[in-house]
Amino acid sequence: MSNTRLEYQGRLSHYQQHGSQFKGKVYQSMFYNERQNFLYNRLTQGLNYFPEAEIKQMARSKRKRINAFHKKALMIMNKVKQERIVALSDHIFKALFPKSPLAKDLVVNYREDLEETCDMKFDSLKITRDDLIQAFIQAGLLPKDFYKPTLT
């Protein structure tokens, strides 16, 4: 008697092209060069991006600078999430309650609360890596010529 739960019954090429049937996730390919990926990952992951040995060799000032930029990046990511939530909720209120004075008041007066941390995932809010990169460029955390392929 064979246990069919444990036997592989699929094709690897199908899995690679269409993602897992359980997670349904297909990973987007990255169109950035090595330097662009380094700058982005250093912002979003902070010191966690570096190996422990490299962190020990870093100057204290560099570690502090990376941490400071990482904290700013986290605040910007939270702001982008909250702006997207406000935009979606405004759209819903306008669509469902077009004549309601309460809904109009909520749309006009409610804005994001930057003190509150947003726990929603970027995927569920449909925020892409490019959206974050644009926000980082506007905040001055990434260089203005970030999209140039010869970034140094």
Buried (B, 14 or more C-beta within 10 A) or exposed (E): EEEEEEEEEEEEEEEEEEEEEEEEEEEEEEEBEEEBEEBBEBBBEBBEBBEEEEBEEBEEEEBEEBEEBBEBBBEBBBBBBBBBBBEEEBEEBBEEBEEEEEBBEBBEEEEBEEEEEBEEEBEEBEBEBEBBBBBBBEBEBBBEEBBEEEBE
